[in-house]
Amino acid sequence: MSHDFFPRQPVPPARRAARDILVLVFPWITGAQRPAQDIQAAVDQVLSSANMNPADAGLATQVAYGYCRHKGRIEFVLRTFLRSPDRIEPEVMMLMGMAVYEILLLDRIPEYASVDWAVSWIKAKWGGSQGGVANAVLRRVCRERTSLLDPDFYRVKASLKTFLSRLYSWPDWLVKVMLDAYGPKIEAFLAAQTNEAPLGLRINGNASGARSYYKLLASQPECVYAHFPTIAMAPGAADITQLGPGFESALARGLVSRQSAASQAALAALFPDHWQGPVLDACAGSGGKSFYLMETTDLELWCADVHTTRLGRIVNEAKRLGLPQPPRFVARADAPYPLKRDVKTILLDVPCSGLGVVARRPDGKWKRSRADLKKVIKTQAAILDNAFAALPKGGRLAYLTCTILPVENQDQVASFIERTPGAKLLLQKLPDPESQLNEFFYAALIEKM
């Protein structure tokens, strides 16, 4: 079936918003000299200032996230079809890439519509030459869509590392690091993270009606994981209107909170209901894991973080949940804590490469470097050493990451145990490539003997 691909329409608002999001995430595309933003922060910034209907806002978000997830694969397709890819303006490459994402992976959008808006925009801003190239390339993508969806297209003249990098859209150097660690089974981790993560929810067991609301959500066909207080709803159910009547009210009343289901499961695997208090959440951030502990245990809890803004959010969150505000203070996790009393358990949700939550933060894989990885491994080791020194005999460390790299997980913990007299590994939970949650966490519990 042939289509008239000649550009006719103005740029649709959803695509303009997606473009604006992506240039905040990757500012170098336009030559801007400003720090890169995380994708969710960029989405929030752009959509909060745009007068868009919910459908356009949803499409803008989907295209921006989808482009980040599949950026490497998309760029391989474009470079394969372009005669002189280095002569194409970076922003033109990105706009073509957004259209390629729609053509290949968004069935609900007609191919001609994706070609039309992209070529119209490119011709209007960069002239007929670049617009003509875009038109020819995108029309070819439409013609060859079936072959571009076949993994064999990405195997041509490719080693296993190159094939995985192309198909699953990861930087070459990171695929090598993961292959060295896991071998071919790394493909399951990569494949899972090309998909959206389910919407993770935490039910507040302290709130009236919590069990009934949990049962309501767990009974829905969109529920893919349920283990009180944790619920995970399939990505298609991320629209809160699909989560049953009264969801917005339940959220406002503190009956339910948004929190990664995989994150909650990793923490639960360390049996926090058996910990001794006080517990210091030494990398508390905005308090997600702190409030999980407050809702599921009777432990006395303290919160520390290096960022005062994050700690400040804990105040409002405690009010929403109807919980007492936990004592909180500013402190570096890799430096001595200003404590007047001993803590019995220290929770360390440490800084990491984030390579287990690429489904939720797909821009992260494009912003990591070997130097970043070395730095974060060194920081983790310092945090472990500092926290262990602050514990009394019999105290425990709970160590968590949101990465799949052994050098940040079991290797990091093994190295700590080896160099630290009196440190005993009680249990650990490795990232599971078969998890249906599309996110991967590591957790370990260490005791000071």
Order of alpha helices (4+ residues) and beta strands (2+ residues): alpha-alpha-alpha-alpha-alpha-alpha-alpha-alpha-alpha-alpha-beta-alpha-beta-beta-alpha-beta-alpha-beta-alpha-beta-alpha-beta-beta-alpha-alpha-beta-alpha-beta-beta
